[in-house]
Amino acid sequence: MMLEGEGKPAEALASFKQAWDAAANDTEKFTAAHYIARHQPTIADKLMWDETALNLALNIATDEIKSIYPSLYLNVAKCYEDLEDHPKAHDNYLMALNFAPFLPADGYGDMIKAGINNGINRVKAD
């Protein structure tokens, strides 16, 4: 994360890939995949890593992880939207909305909810 903050995306990606390779469980793999997704050169590559992160998160059996689902589904939905697959985007935005009650009641939660609602409004006309 420090490398990202220092404006060194290539080095950050290398570190996240190293974390992926060293990950010992779904939590560690999910975390690495989530950050790897942020540094992908194409939407299709980002989608692949976002879906990997989401699927790994869905395997983690803790209540705390549910607050992360809306953001993960939002990321997947936005990729599908950018790829102009609006039906899949809509489905994922709705999944994000289903988990929105687990978001914290703060600025972050409000930002994710706004992203979900804006996404639904952009793709629902299709």
C-alpha positions, 0 to 999 in steps of 0.5 A: 500500500505504501508503494501505491501511495508513493505513486509506484503502481508497477512496484505495488502490483509486484508486491501484491502478486508476491502476496498472492503467491505466498497466500496461505488461505482464502482471506490472504488470497482474497486480499491480494486479488482485490489489490491486484485487480486495481492495477490491471491494464484492461477491464477484462483483466480487472474483471477476472481479478475482481471476480477472483476476489469476490469468489474467495471472499464468498468462501470466508465464513465470518460475519465481518466479511459481509460488509465487504461484499457490496464493494466487491459486487460493485467492482464486478458490476462496474467492469461488466458495465464498462464492457457493455454487458449491462444485464450482468452489470445489473445483476451484480449491482443488485447483489451489491444492493442486497448486501448494502445493509451490512455496510458501515453507517459512515462516509465509506458506506454512503459512498458505496451505496451511492455507487451501487444506486448510480450504477443501477440507474445507469444500466436499468434502461437497457 
